[in-house]
Amino acid sequence: MQGTLKGWIGLRTEDSRKLWMMLPIFYFSGIAESLNYTAFMALFNQRFGVQYLPYIYMVEAAIMPLEGWLLAKLANRLPKAKMMTTLYLIMMGLLFLNGVVLLGFKLGGIDYRYYYPILFLSSNFVVRQLTLLLWSTAFDLCPTQQAKRLMPVFIAATTTGGITAGLLAHQLGKLLGTEAVYALAPILMVFGFVFFRRALMRYLVPLTLKEDKRLNRAQPVSRTDDEEKQPTSGYYAKQMLRNPFLLCAVALMTLMPAVYFMMEYQYFTAAEYKFSNEGDLTSFYGLITAIQFTFCLLLQTVSTRLMNWLGASNILLGITIIFFGGFGLTALFMNQSLGLVMVSGSYAVFYILLYYIAEPCYQLFFKMMPISKRDGYRYFAQGVAASGGILIGSLFSMLYSFGLIQLSPLAWLGVVIAGILVVVAWLGRNLYIRELVKSVQSLHGDLSEIASSFIGGIRSSKALSAILAYLKHPNDYVRELALEIIGKAKDSAFLPHLIQMIGEESSRIRIAVLRAMNLQGATIQDLVQVASFLEDEDPEVRAECVKLISKASHLKSQSHFFIRVKLLDTHPKVVHEGVKALYALESEESYAACDEAIIKMLDTGGEWAVYGCHTVADLKLNTYAAWVVSLLDEERPAVKAAAAHCIGKLQHVESIPMMLGMVSMADQELRKAILQAFVDMGDKALPILLEYSHHPNPFIWNAVVTTLAELLDEGRLHSELVELCAQRLQASTQERTLPAALEKLGLSGLSELAKERCGELHEALIDGAWAVMAKLVDERIIMTLREAIQDENIDLRENALEILAEGLGDRKLAYALLDQLKQQGVTDVMGELQPLVLVQEATTWSDNWLKDISIYALSALERADMKEERKFLTMLDKVIFLKQVSLFADLSVDELGLIAGIATEEVHEDLTYLLRRGESNAAMYLLIEGHVELSNETGVGETSTIGVLGPKQAVGETTALDGSPSSVTAQVIFDEVRVLTLQGESLSRLVRLYPEIGIGMLHASSARVRLLENMLLKMS
């Protein structure tokens, strides 16, 4: 049943633990909040007087800014987890205190009328802050995507709690009285607190290590210049007054709660008039609460789809129309027998729509603002709206309290205000488009999604029609955004307008035009015009056009005709899209031609082979599996990565051993592709991967364990992987003895290299354990812990290790990982083995680098007394040499091996020019032996020496990446020079994969510039 539920909701394995820990928090808190609200409102209305409700709301509106200020002060003084725990305890304490007072009143047979305003204010504080605390907890503990998956479940738990509270209040109110209903709320909060504290300790405390450290410092932190320059409330007020859209948003956020509070007042007044007995009134409130949250639970099942279809703007417009209709029905039936039914039903619907639907929609208003000021706008607007809404609703409600009007006229006044609300919502919806375009240049990357969320997917809407005007805007970003929004509407009515843009100069705009088109219902003439893009000079445009035409299924034969020709295109991406399009159209008569195209791509190699692999992967063409597997032996890394990706999509599990054998020497791109391939194979890969889970090579073991952590469910993680990881970490790592043995044999260079390799092997083991731990806890927490453990601050490191020592995730694995982390960077002594014996034994170890180092060491010892002629460097010689070059000093042994693999050793005679000023250069030279003079021409045509480079220095690194002309001349002097040559094309790819190389080259270039500056100063 749990698996079915997870599949229906769309939950993942990592969601389950967090879900079951947090569901009780939301459920019990939902019950407590609703019981508290139902009871204190019944007590206040019955014992103090519902006519005073507007006054108490006005007092509350005045108190709210002070409340916010005090909570902000508390948050700045306490670590986040402690702040949240303290706030929960304060709220629970208030309810306990009030419950004791109320029960004391009941048992003592006494009453104090002026206590009930205090009860109202303190209890409503709990209602308000408990809701905010729960949602902030959910978002703090869950990453964004996980929050999207779990939030509907949390809302359902809270809603179910509300239903439970309503039923409890309905029964307890009659049997034991309103005081018992109120006193039950803090008891249920205790149950919620047990889970709340556990969730914070497990998920939030590790995430706030650095923040907690900052808050715990004794000395005050001085304000930075940025903090001093933070905009004030006056700034936000001025900006909002100048912006019609924000004014409209604030008006909507203010009037909507104002209308709600007017309806709430009518509901409480009508109910109090109908039920003179306090127990009956509480029971009625409980019944309405149960009905209210049942409606909320039903609404939540369709709310996400409604939001995607209607968009936030139409949702808000719809809510205002419902408010208008609800007040209209209330006004019509107020003085009739159905009056209480209408006002109660309207109140219940208004409450759910305002707090569960409208509140999330409001947040999209502020997405238009720059991210640095977004929160400032949001909090200022929400503060104004919250106080303003309460005040407006209370002031109008006071007309009845003063006896100036009756409930029915007050309801008609509500109709008028709700009508104004509808107009404001309509204006805000139209003003949004203009604000969207104004924000486009600074926020373009996010705006299309924001626009879709706000506008929705309704076809032929006025808002979408208004966007057509922006298709001719001079700013390309604006046009591109307008096209994205039109494309999300999937409306073929826009096709004629889009066809007119075929002649656009910008290829980005032409691609956006194609993506925005919907050919469903297009005529043959329309298709012919669209097909003109197939001859575009940009292959990206041609490929996009092929994808579009394949969707015109109602013109299958014509689409087939246009696409078939593109199988002969000169660019592999177009051919790739052409083959997929013909398969999508089910053009069986073209399958033979598609096969020929695929064979051509795979056979051509290079970029063609990459797209060939993608084609086979996308279409799941298992007949090509053997061919794709053979591409794993290609020299080009991009082809290998594409082949690995394809093998994963084909679920060709027979190739797993071969790909595992490639892991140790693979670069980052290929290693990532191999791991993803294993994940794509799914459960089919599990038997083979489990066989390799005891592999002695740490890198292969890491790849296997990381993949298994992704594929196994939580039960199998504990039963099959946790014990395995703990045992592997606890096992003695004999590799750490090799550096000490080499050092004793006088091979310090090899010792350093072996020490670094041992560190990398150790890190691979720890990485595998962290991967498993991340699935047992939370990926964000593990990331934060790893950063904290590597932090320079010793206290922060100790705090992080202490969290791990608490048994995070799995106690046994946590302890084994903790033990390894404490040993990190420590090399073991050799033990009883002699250095030479240990080195000989290392020649049989599983790691290729340590094996090669050991073999090289034995060879070096044998020829130590023999004089040899100079010979070319071996792969290991190159790695040892590269490690001594400053550009590559921080790279791993594997990364050095990749560079050594593309480096060729060359000898250049005396006076040879490696670089000439003004001539393009496509290579970088690392000096092994010899010297190179760098020179430049002065302003009078003479040559001046900049400097002389010697062994372990680089030349040509500033121009090798882009092949630009050299700014200096480099000439061999004082006899021949031996160099390692790195070609620019290969070097560029390594820089992309390993930014550390690029940083090293930047440092070298900076040193060269400083050398040139010093030379110019001397010359002047």
N, C-alpha and C positions, 0 to 999 in steps of 0.2 A: 504493500500500500504506500509506503514511504517513497519507493521508486516511482510509482505512478504519480504521486503528488508532485515530486520533484520535476518529472517530465512535463506535467501539465502547467506548472508555474514557470518552468524554464530555469530552475535552479541548478547550480553546479556543485561539485563535491565540496569545494572550499566554503560554500555558503551554509552547509548543513549545521556545522558546529556553532557558528555565529547565530544562525537562525534560532536553534533550540535554546541557546543561552539567553537571547534577547526577547523572544516571544513572551515569556512570563512577565518581563518588565512592562511591556506594552499592555498586556492583558490585565494584570493586576492594577497598573496605574490607570488604565482606562476605566476600570470599575471604580477605583477610589475617586477619581476626578468627577465622574458622573454622580456618584453617591453624595459627594461633598456639595456639588452644585445644586442637585435636587433638594437636599436637606436645608442648606443655608438660605436658599431662595424661599422655600416654604416657611421657614422660621421667620425670616425678615418680613415677608409679605403679610403673614398672619399676625405676628406679634408686634411689629413696629408700624406696619402700614405700607401697602403697595403704592399709595399716593406719594410717598416720600422717595420712591425709587429714583426719579430724576435728580433729586438733590444729592443722593449718595453717589450717583454716577458722575455728577459734576465734581464732587470731592475727589473721586477716584481719578478723574482726568487731571486734576491739579497735582495729585500725588505721583502719578506715573513718571513724570520727568525726574523727580527725586529718587524714585525707585530705580530707574535706569542708571542714574549717576552712582548710587550706592553699590549696585551690582557690578558696575564697571570698575569701581575702586576695588571691590573684593576680588574681581577677576585679575586685576593687575598685581595684587599682593600674594595670591595663592597660585601654586601650580594647577594646571587645568583639571587634572583628575581630582585633586583635593577640593578645588572650587566646586566642581559638580557634585561631589559627595556632600560637601558642606551645605550647598543649596538644597539638596534632597532632604538632608536631615533637618534643616530649618523648616521646610514645608511640612515634613512629617511631624515635627515638634509643634508647629502651630495647630495642626489638626488634632493632635493628642491633647493639647492644652484646651482648645475649644471644646473637644469632646468631654473632657473631665468637667469643665464648667457647666456644660449643658446637662450632663448626667447628675451633677450636684444640684442644679436647679430642680431637676425632676424628682430626685430622691428626697430633697429637702422641702419640696413643696413651695419653693420660692421663685421669684422671677424679677429680673431687672431690665426694664424695657430698653434703656439706652446702651445696653451691652450689644444689641443686635446690629447696629451700624458697624461696631468693631468686628463682630463676627463676619459681617458681609465683606468688609474691606480685606480682612486677613484671609478669608476663605477664597475670595475671588483672586487674590494674589497667588494662591496655590494653583487655582485653575489655570490662570494665565501663564505662570512660570513653569508649571509641570509640563504643559504641552510643548513649550519652547525647549525645555531641557530634554525631553524625549526625542524630539526631532533633531536637535543639535547633536545628541549622543549618537543617533543613528548615522548621521552624515560624518561625524568625526571618526567613528569606528569602522565605517565601510568606505572603501574606495568608490569613486564616482559610478563606475559601471555596476559594481556590486550593489550599491545603494539603489540604483534603478531597478534591479531585480528584486531586492528584498523589501523596498518601501511599500509596495502594494500589500505584502504579507503583514508588515508591521501595522499598516492602516487597518487591515482586516482584523488583526488582533485587538487593536484599540476599539474598533467598532463593535466587535463581539463583547468586549468588556463593557461598553456602553449599554448593549442590549441586556447583559447580565445584571448590570447595575439597575436598569429600569425595572426588571422583573423583581429584583430584591427589594427595591424601594416600594414597589407596588404592594408587596406582601408585608414587609416589615413595618411600613408606615401605618397600616391598619392594626397589626398585632402588637407591636412594641412602642410605636410612636416615632416621631421624627428624630428625636435625640439618638435613638438606637441606630437609625440610618446614618446619621452623621458620624457616630462613634465607630461604625464599622469601617469607614474610609481609611483612617490611619493604620488600622490593623492590617488591612490589605496592602497598604503601602510598605509595611514591614516585609511582607513576602516579596514584593517587587524589589525592595532594597537589597535583599540577599543576592539576587541575580544581577542587579545593577552594579553593586560593588565588585562582584566577580568579573563582570564584563569589562569594567574599567581597568582592573588590575591586569587582566589578560591581554586586552587589546589597545587600551589608550595609554597606559603608563609607559610602555616601550616606545610609543610614538612621540612622547613629549619629553624625552630625556634631556635634550638640549634646552628646551624652554624651561623645564623645571630647574635646571642648573642656573640659568640666568636669574630666575625669580628668587632662588635661595641665597643669592649673594648678599652679603651684609651691606656693602656700600651702594649708595644710590647710583643709578646709571644716568649720566648726563645726556641731555637731549641733543640729537644730531641736527645738522643744518636742515636735513630733509624733514625731520619732525617739526622743526620750527616753521617750516614753510607749508605745513599742512593747511588746506583751506578751512576757513571757519564756517559756522552756520550761516553767517551773513553772506558769504560767498555763494553758498548753495541756494539761499533764498533769492539772491539777485539773478543767478543763472536760471532758476525755475521761472521767475517772473518774465524773463526774456524769451522763454521757450514755450510756445503754445502747446506742444505735445506733452511736455512735462506738467504744465498747468492742468491739462486735461486729465493726465494720469492721476495727479494728486486729487483733483476734484472727484474722480471716480472712486479712488481709494477712501475718500472722506464721506461722500454721499452714500455709498453702499452700506457701510456700518451704521450710518445715521438712520437710514431706512430700516435696517435690521433692528436697531434699538427701539425705534418707534413701534415696530411690530411686537417685539418682546414685551414692551410695556403694556400693550393692548392684551397680549396673551395672559400675562400675570394678573392684570386687573380683572379680565373677564373670568379667569379661573377662580380667583379669590372671591369674586362676587357669587359664583356658582356654588363653591364648597366652603361653607362656614366652619366646618370641622377640620382641624389641623391634620389629623390622620388621613382623612379623606383627600385633602388637598395634596399631601405628600404622595399618597397612592396614585392620584391622577397624574401628578408630575412624573412619577416613575413609569406609568403606562405610556405617556407621551415620549419619554426618553427612550423606552424600548422600541416604540414604533419609529422614532426618529433615526435611531442607529440601525434598525433593520433596513430602512430606506437607504441609509448611507452605504451599508454593506452591499445592497443590490446595485447601487449606483457605481460603486467601485469596480464592479465586474465589467462595466462598459466605459468607464471614464477615460481610460487610456486610448481606446479606439475613437471615442468622441473627440478627444483632444487632437489626435492625429488627423482626423477628418475635418473637424470644424476649425481648429486652430484656437489659440488663446483669445484672439480678438472676437471671434464669433461666440466663443464660450461666454466671455464677459457680457457681450451684447445679449445673449440668450438669458443669462442670469438676471440682467436688468429688466428684461421683458417679463420674466417669471415674477420678479418683485412687483412690477406694475400690475400684473394679473392677480397676484395674491392679495395686494391691497384693495384691488377693485372688488374681488369676491368678498373680502372681509367687510368692506364698506356697504355692499349690497345686502349682506345677510346679518350684519351686526345686531340689529334689533329683532331678529327672528330666532326661531328655535335652533336653526343651524349655525347661529353666530359663533358659539364656542367651538364647534367642529371646524369651521372655516378658519378662525383665528389660530386655533391650535395646529391645524394642518399647515397653514402658511408659515407659522413660526418654526415648526419642525423643518420644513423645506428650506426656509431662509437660513437657518443655522448651519445646515449641512452645506448648502451652496456657498455660503460666505467663507466658512473656515476650512472646508476640505477641497473646494474647487477654485474659488476666486483667489485665495491667498497665493497658491503656486503660480497662477497666471500673472499676478502683479509683478513677479520677479522679472518677467520678460521686458517690462517697461525700461528697466535699467541696464539691459544688455547693450543699449545704444551708446552708453556712456563709456569713456576711456576706463580701462580696468583699474587704473591708479585712483580714480575718483568715484568709481561705481558704488562702493560701499557707503561713501559719504552721501551721495545722492539718495541711496536706498534708505539709510537710517534717518536722514533728515525728513524725507517724504513720509516714511512710515510713522515717525514721531508726530508730525503735523496731522496726518490723517487719523491716527488712533485717537488723539485728544480731540481733534475737530469733530470726528464722527460721533464720539460720545457726547460732546457738548451740544451739537446740533440736535441729535436725537433726544437728549434730555430736555433741552429748552422747549421743543415742540410738545413733548410729553407733559411738561409742566402746565401747559394750557388746560389740560384736563384736571391736573392736581389743584390748580387755582379755581376750578369750577367755571372757567370761561367757555369751554365747549364740552360736548359729550363725546363718547367713544366713536360714534358713527361719523360725525364731522371730522374728528381727528384722523379717522381712517381715510376719508376723502382727501384730507391734506397730505396724507401719505401717498395717495395716488398721484397727486400733483408732483411731489418730490421725486417719486419713482419715475414719472414721465420725464422730468428733467434729467434723471439718471440715464434713461434710455438715450436721450439726445447726446449727452456727454460721451457715452460709450460709442455711439455712432461716429461722433467727431474724432474721438481718439483713434478709432480704427482707420479712418481716412488720413489723419495726420501722421500716422505711423510710417506710411510709405515715404513721405517727404523726409522724415527723420532718418529713415533707413539709408536713403541716398546721401544725406549729409554726412553720415558716419562711414561711408563705404571705403574711403581710402585708408583709414586707420584700422578698421576692423574687418576688412574684407574676408579674411579667412573663416570667420565664424558667422557672418551675417546671413548667408543663404539658409543655414540651419535655423537660425533665430527667426528669420522671416517665415520659414515654413511652419515653425511652431506657433507663431503668432497669427499668421493669415490662414493656415490650414489648407485643406485640399479640395475645397468646394470649387467646382468648375464654373467658369463664366461669371465669377464674382466681380463686383465693381472694383474692388481693390486690385485684382489681377489685371483688369482692363486698363486701370490707371497706369500700370507698369509699362504698357506699350509705348507710352510717351517717352520713356527713358531708353528705348532701343536706338534712338538717334542722338543720345547725349554725347557730348564731345569727350567725356572721360571714359576710357575703355573699361575701367573697373566698374563703373556704374552700369554700363551696358552688359558686362559679363554677369554681374549680380542679377540684373533684370532677367537675363536669359536663364540663369539657374532657377530663379523663382518660377518662371513660366514653365520650365521643364518639369519641375516637381508637381505642377498641376496636371500634367499629362492630358492636356486638352487639345484636340486636333483643330479646334477653331482658330488657334493662333498660327496654324501652318502658313496661310497666305502672307502674313506679316513677316514670318521668318524666312520664307523663300525670297522675299525682297532683299534680304541681307546676304545673298550669295556672293556678291562682289566685294565683300569687306576685305580691306587690306591686311588686317592683323590675322595671323593664323590662329591665335588664341580665341579671337571672336568667332572665326569660322567654325572652330571646334565646338565652342559654346552654343552656336546656332544649331549645329547638328544634334547636340545633346538635348536641346530644348524641344526639338521637333517630335511630333507624334504622328506617324503615318497611318494610323488606323483610320480608315475611311478616306484616305488620299486617293485622288484620281490618277490615271496613267500619266496625264500631263504633269501633275505634281511630282510623280516619281521620276519622270524624265528630267525635270528641272533639278531635283535633288541629286540625281545621278551625275550631274555635271561636276560635283565635288570629287568624283572618282578620278578625275584627271588633274586634280590639284597638285601643285609642285611640292607641297609638304606631305610626306608620307603619313604623318599623324592625322592629317585631315582625311586623307584617302581611307585610312584604316577606320576612322570614326564613321565615315560615310558607309562603308561596308557593313558595320555593325547596325547602323540605322536601317538600311534597306532590308536587312534580314528580318526585321520586325514587321515588314509589310506583308503579312501572311495572306491577306486577301488578294494580293497581286503576285502570287507565288511564281508563275511562269516568267513574268517580266523581271521580278527581283532576281530570279535564277539567272536570267540572261545577263544582267548587268554584273552580277557577282562572279560568274564563271570566268569572265575575261580577266578579273583581278588575280586569278591564280598564276598569271604570267607576269605579275608586277615585279618591279626591280627591287622592292624593299621587302624584307622578310616579315615585317609586322603586318603589312597589307595582305600578304599571302596567308599568314597565320589567321587573320580575321576572316579572310575569304573562305578558307577551309571550314572554320567553325560555323560561318554563316550558311554554307551549303548543307552542312549536317543539321543545323537548326531548321532549315526549310525542308528537310527530309528529301532532298533532291537526289534520289538513289541513282539516277542516270549520270550524276557527276561524281559518284564515290570513287570511280577508277581514276579520274583526273585528280581528285583530292589525294589519293594514295601516291600518285606520281609527285605531287607537290610536296608531300610530307617526306618522301624518300629524298627528294632534291634538297630539302632543308637539312635533314639529318646528315646527308652525304657531303654537303658543301662545307660544313664545319663553321667555326667562329660564331658570329651573330646569327647566321641562318640556323645553325644547330640549336642555339639557345631557344629561338622561337619554335623550332621543330619540336623540342622537348615540351614547351608550353602547350603546343597544339595537341600533342599526344596526351598530355596530362589532363587538359580541359575536356577532351572528348573521351577519356578513359579507353584508349585504343590499346588493349593489352597485347595485340599482335606485334607491336613494335617494342615490347618490353626488353627482349634480348638485345636489340640494337641500342636502345637507350642505356642499358647496363654497360655496354661496350664503351660508351662515351665517358664513363668514369675514368678511363685511362687517357683521356685527352690532355694535352699540355695546358690548354687555356683554362684557368680556374673558373671563369664564368660558365663555360660549358659543363664542367664538372658539377657546379652548383645547380644548374638547370636540370641536369640529368638526375641528380639526387632528389630534387623537388618532384620531378616526374615519376620517379620510382616510388616515392611515397604516395602520390595520388593513385598510382596503379596498384598499390598495396602488394608490390612484388617482394614478399618477405624472404624469398630465396637469396636476395642480394644483401641482406642485413649483415652477414659475416664479412662480406667484402667491404661494405661501407664502414663497419666498425674498425677494420684494419686501416682505413684511411684517416681515422679521427686523430691519431697522435701527431701526424705531420700536416694536418689540414690547417688552412688559414681560417680566420674568423668567419668569413662569408661561407665557406664550404662547410665548416663545422656546424654553423647555424642551420644550413640547408639540410644536413644529414639528420640533425636532431629533430627538425620539423618533419622530415620524411618519416622517421620512426613514429612520431605522434600521429601523422596522417594514416599510417597503416592500422592504427587502432588496436583492437583486441587480437587481431591476427598476428601482431608482432610479439605479443606477450610471451608465448612459449620459448621462442628463440632468445629474446632479451633476458628472460629469467635464467636461461642456461649460461649466459655471459655475465650474470650478476656477481660472480666470484672471480672475474678476470683479474689477473695480477697487475696489469697496467693501469695506473690510476686514471689516466685520461679516458681510456675505454670504459673503465668502471664508472667514471663520472658521467659519461654519455648515456650509459645504460641506466644508471640510477635516476638521472634527471628525467629521462623519458618515462621510466616506470612510475615516477612520482606524478607525472601528468596523466598516465593511463589508468592507474589503479584507483579503485574507490577507497574510501577511508578505512573500511574493514581490512582490506588486503594490504593497505599501506602499513597498518599496525602489525599484521600477522606475518607479512613476507618481506617487508623492506626495512622497517625500523630496526629489527634485531640484526639484520644483515649489515646495515650502516654502522650500528654501534660496535659490532664485532670487528668490522674493518678498521674503524678508527682506533679501537683499543689494541689491535694487533701491533706488535713492534714493527717499526719501519726501518728495515736494515739499510735502506738507501742512505740514511743520514750519516752512516759511518764512513762513507767513501771520501768525503772532503778531508777529513782528518787524516786518513791513510795517505792520500795524495800529498798532503802538506808534509807529512813525515818523510816521504820519499823525495822531497825537494822539488815537487812539481806544483809550485804555487799558482801558476796561471790556470792549470787544469783543475786545481783545487777550488779556485774561485768559481770557475764555470760549473763544476759539479755541485758546489754549494748552492748556486742559484737554481740549478735544475732540481735539486732536492726540495728547495723551497717551492718551486712550481708544482712538483708532484704532491707535496703536502697540501698546497692550496687547492689542487684538483680534488683531493679527498674531502677537504673541508667544504668546497663548493657543492659537491654531491650531497653531503649531509645537510647543508643549508637548503638545497632544493627540496629535500624531503620535509625538512622542518617548515618550510614556507607553506606546504600543503596541509600541514597539521595545525598551523596557526593562522597566519595572514601574511601575504607577500610584502605589504607595506611595513609591517612590524619587523620582519626579518631584514628588510632593506635598512630600516632605521637602526636596528641593533648592529648590523655589520658596519655601518658608518660610525656609530658610537664607539665600537670596539677598536676601530682604527684611528680614532680621534687623538689629537695631541694632548688633550686635557686628561690627566690621569684619573681624576675623580669621575669624569664622564665614562671613561673606559671601565672603571671599577663598578659603576652603577649598572652598566650594560651587562657585564659579566655576572653581576648579582641577580639580574632578571633571569639570565640563562640558568643560574644555579637554583632558581626556584622550581625548575623542572618544566620549563616552557614547552608546550606541545606534547612531548613524551619525555618522561623523567630520565629514562635510560639513555636515550639518544642525546638529550641535553647535557647530561653529565659527561658522556664520551666526547661530545663536541667541545665542551668547556675544557676538558683535559688537553685536547689537541691545541686549542687556542692558546693555552698557557705555555705550551711547548713551542709555539711558532717562532721561527727564527733561531732555534737552538739546535746545534748539531751534536749528535751523540758521540761519545767516545767510542773507540774501536772495540772495546771489550777485550776478550782474550785472543782474538785473531791478530796475526802479524800483518803489517801494512801490505806487504807484497801478496800474501795469501788472500787478503780481502780484495785487492784489486783484481787478482786472477778470478776470484769467485764472481766479481761484478760483471765479468764478460758474459755471464749466462743470465743476467737479469732481464726483466721484460721490457724495461725502458730502453729504446734504441739509443738515445743520447748518452745515458750513463754507460751503456754497453760500449759505444764508440769511444767515449772518453777513457774507459779502462783499457781497451785494446790499444789506443793511441799511447797511453801511459806506459804500457808494457813495451811497446815498440820504441818509445823514447829512451827507456832505460837500457834496452839492448844496444842502441846505437850511440849511447852517451859518450863512449870512448872512441868512437869511429868518426873519422873526418869524411864528410860526404860532400859531394858537389851539390850546388843549389838545385832544387827541384821545384816544380809548381806546387802550390798549396792544395792540400786536400780540403774536403768540405769542413772538417773540424778545424783545420788550420784557419780557414776563412772566418769561422765563427769566433775563434779565440781572438783573431785580429780585430774583427768588427767590434767585439766587446770592449776593446781598448780605444776605439774611436769615439770621441765625445758625442757625436751625433746620435750614436746608437747605444750609449752606455746604459740607458734605462730600459732597454727592451729585454723581453724574455728570450730564453734559449731557442724556443720554437720560432719566434719572430726573427731572431738573428739567422736561424737556419733558412728562413724564406728569403731573406736578403742575400745570403750566401748562395742560394740556389739560382738567383738571377745575375749574380756578379761574375764577370769573366776576368781572368788574370791576363794582363798585357805587359809587355816590355817595350819602352820607347827609348830610342837612342838620344844621345846628347844633342841639344839645340833643336829638338823636335817641338813643334807648337801643338799643345793640347787645346788651347783656345786662342782665337784671334779676335781682337776688339772689332765690333761691328758685324761679326759673322755669327749666324745662328748656331746654337749648341744644343745637342740632344742627349748629352751624356754627362754623368758626374763621375769624377775620378777620386779614388781614395789612395793615397800614397802609402805603399808598403816599404819601399826603399828608394833613396834618392831625394833630389830636391827640384822644386819648380819655382821659377821666378815669376812674380806677378808684376806687370808694368802697365803704364798708361801714358797717353800722349798729353803733353802740356799744351797750353794755348799757342805756342810758337812752333809747333810741329815736332818738338823734341820728345824723346821717350824718357820717362822717369820711373824708377823702381818703387813699387808700393811695398813689397816685402818678399821674403823667401819662405816657401812652405816646405816642411819636412815630413818624415814618416808619421802616419796616423792623423794626417790632416786631409781636408777635402778641398777640391777645386771644381767649379762648374755647378755647384748645387743651386745657385740662384737662378740659373737659366735652363737647367735640365728639364724641369717640370713642364714648361710651356714652349721650349724651343726658341726662346727670344734671343736676339743678338747679344753677344757678350759685351760687357762694359769694360773688360780688362783683357790683357793678353797674358797667356800662361805658357812659358817656355821651359823645357827641360835644361838644367845646367849641371855642371860638375859631374859629368858621366851619365850613364843611362838611369832610367827610373822604372821601377816596377809598380804597377797600379792595379786596383780592382775597379773595373768599369761597370757602372750601373746605367742602363738605358732609361731615358726619361719616361717612356710609356709604361714600362714595368714599375718604375719608381712611383709614378703617379698613383697607380692602383694600390701600392703598399701604403702610401700616405693616406689614402682614403680609408683603408682598413685599419691602419694603426696611426692615429693622429700624433702619437709620441714621436714618430719619425719626423713629421712635419714641424713639430715644436723644436726638435733638435736642429733641424735645418734652419729654422728661423733664428735660433740662438747663434748659429754659426754665421749666418748672414749679418746679424747685428754686430758680431765681433769684427767681421770684414769691413763693415761701414765705419766702425770706430777706428780701425787701422787706417783707412783711407783719410778720415778726418784728421788724424794725427799727422799723417804725411803732408796733407795740404797746409796744416798749421806751420810745420817745419819749413816748407817751401816758401811760405809767405814771410 
